[in-house]
Amino acid sequence: MDTEKLKEILLEFKKNKKSLEAVLNEIKILPFAQLKYANIDHHRNLRMGFPEVIFGKGKTLEHLVEIITEMKKHYKKFMLTKIEENMAEKICKKFPELIYFKEAKIISYKIKGPFKEKIAVISAGTSDMPVAEEAAITLEILGITAERIYDVGVSGIHRIIPKLKTIQKCKLLIVVAGMEGALPSVVAGITGKPVIGVPTSIGYGTNFAGITPLFTMLNSCSPIVSVNIDNGFGAAFFSMLIIKNI
């Protein structure tokens, strides 16, 4: 249930178009629904502006079907993250109205754009694209245009120069990098834009599955913030909260 729907219900009660019992029945799903395998936080949509996002990794098909069935009763849009392709095929077969965004490993509804707000999603290398796409698709599901600028890492930083005009038109930048993770610092330094760094687990041995780029971003000379390793979703959702509250 979103804020507008709640307002509509309360206004109908105020105008004596709904009884108290009817109102209570409509809002009884708050604050959460108890399922066999999960507790769905229906209050989150009112707090955050978007329904609870379902983390798919580790959940069985039975778990996910039960959760999706509950979500469909109450929301016109929602999303599941970290869904592998074989699981996605089974889910979309049961719920054909849902779409699988393969690169991002996200299941949701068809994205309807374009959108007024725009955020750049910048990746250092092509190998970082799955995490970048998780961020980009999440933004678009949340109603923000993702300006994709990929494969512009520091080993060939001149590749980002032609994109600077586009970058400057964006309010926020999400910068995704593995290896040593230097790109967010560089982009923040040359653009002066607020940057959310996303370290990835892409790299050789001393990348330590993303620990090295995470440390690089936390120790950035340029003022940036960083989310956890491979957390493109987290960067995108936090960006939405910033835009929403500006």
N, C-alpha and C positions, 0 to 999 in steps of 0.2 A: 504494500500500500504506500503510495507516495503522498507528499504534502498536499497536493491539489485535490486528490481524492478524499483525504481526511477533511479538508476544508469543506468540500461539497457535502459530505455526510453531515457535518456539524451544522452547516447552514440550513440543510433540509430539516434537521431537528429543531433549529431555532424558529423556522417558519411553520412548525407543526405539520410538516409533510412526512415526517418519520416519527415513529414512537421511540421511546427510550429503549425498549426491548429490541427493536429493529437496529438501532444504532449500536447497541452492545453486541448484537450478533455480527454486525459487519466489522467491528474493530476487535473482535475477540481473538483474532490471530496474533494480536500484539501481546507481549513482546516477542514470543517465539512459538514455533510449532514443534511439538515433540513427535518425532518419527521413530521407527524401530531402530534405525542406525544413526540418526543425526538429530540435532536440535537446530532448526532453521530460524535465524535471527531476523524476523520480519520487521523489527524496529529499526534495523540498520538503514533501510531506505529513507526513513525520516531523518536520521542523524547525518547520513553521509551523502544523500542524494542519489544513491544507487543501491540495488539489492545486494545482499550478501553474495560475494563471489566464491564459487565452489572450487577449491583446490582438488584437482582430479587424481593426482599421483597417489598411489597406494589404495585407492578406493576400488571396490569390485563393481562389475556391471550392475549387480543387484542394488548396491548402495546408490550408485549414480542415477539409476532409473527411478528409485523412490524419491530422491532429492529433486530431480527434474520435474517429476509429476507434481510435487508440492509447489515448486516455483512457478510452474505454468498456470496454476490456479489463480495466482495473484499478480503476476508481472507480465508486461508486454515485452520486456527485454531483461535478460540476465546473462551471465557468462560463466563458463567453466575453463579453468586453466590447467596447463601441464597434462594434456590428454594425448596419449600416444595414438598413432594412426589406426592400429588394429582395434583399439577400444572405441575410437571415434566412429568407425564404420558401423559398429554394433549399435551405438547410441543413435546415430542418424537414421539407421534403419527403423528403429522404434519410434523416433521423433523426426519425421522427414522435413518438418518446417525449420529444423535447426541446420546450421551450416558449420562445417569444419574448416578452420583456417589452418592449413597444414603446417606452413612454416612457423607460425606462432604457437601451434599446439593449443588453440583456443576453440571452443564451441560456443556459438551464440546465434543470434538472428541476423538476417541480412542487414548490412550497414547502409543507412540512408543519409547521404551527404549532398552537397558540401556543407561545411559548418563555418560559422563566423570566426571562431577562435582558431588559431594555428600555432602548433608547436613543432619545432624541427626535431627529428630523430636522426642522429648522426652516428654512423658506425665506423670504426677504424678499419676493419677488414671484412671481406665477404664471409669469412668463417664466423663472424659475430652477428650475422644477419638473423639467425633464429631468435636471439635475445632482443635485437632491435625490432624485429617484426612483432614480438610479443608486446613491446611497448607501443608500437604504431597501431596495431589492431585494437589494443585496449583503449587508446586515445579515441579512435574512431567509434568504437562502441559507446564510449562516454560522451560522444557528440563534439569532438574536437578534431580538426583536420591535422593529419600527421604529414609533415613535409619531410619525405625520406631523402637523406643524403648519405649514401653508403660508399664504403671503400675509400676513405680519405684519411688514412692513418698517418702517423708522424714519419714513416719511412718515405713518404712522398707527400709531404704536407702541402706542396703547391697545388695539389688536386682540389683542395678546399677553396682556393682563391676565387674561382668563377662562381662559387655558391654563396659568397659572403653577402651579396645584396639580398638574396632569398632569406638567408639566416637572420639578417638584421630586421626583417619584417615580422619575425616570430617573437612572441613575448617570453618564451622559455625554450631552453635547449636541453634535450636528453642526449647525452653522449655516451656511447657504448664502446668499450674497448677491452681487449684481452692483452696477451703478451705482457708488457710492462705497464700498460694502462695510462700512458701519458696524454692521450688525446684530449680528455676533458679539460685538463689544465691549460693546454695550448689554446683550445677553442675559447675558453673563458678569457684568456689573456688577450686574444686578438679581436674579440667581439665586444667585450664588456657586458655581455648578457648573462643572466642567471643560468647556471648550468647544474643539472643533476647528472652525476656520473654513475654509470652502471658497469662495474667490473664483470668480465666474463671468465669462464674457466678455460678459455682457448689459449693455448701456448705450450711451450716446451717445459721441461722438468722443473726449473726454478720459477715457473709461473705458479706452481703449487696449487693447481686447480682453482685459480682466481685470487689466491691470497696476496700475491705480489701486486697485481693491479689495484686491488682493494687498498693496500697500504699506500701505494702511490697516490691514489685519489684522496685518501685521508691526510696525506702529507703535502697536498698541493700548495704551491706558492700562490697560485691564483685562488680567489675565494670561490669554492664550489662546495656542493654537498654530494654525498654518495649514498646509494642504497646497497643492499646486500648483493652477493655474487649471483649473476644470472637472473636478477630480479627486474626484468623489463616491466612486468606488470606493476610492481611497487612504484617504480619511477613514474609511470604514466598516471596511476591513480593519484599519487601525491601531487603531480602537476595539475590534474583536474581540480583538486581541492584548493590549490593556490589560485588558479584562474577564477574559480567560483567565489572565493572570498576576497578577491581584490576589490 
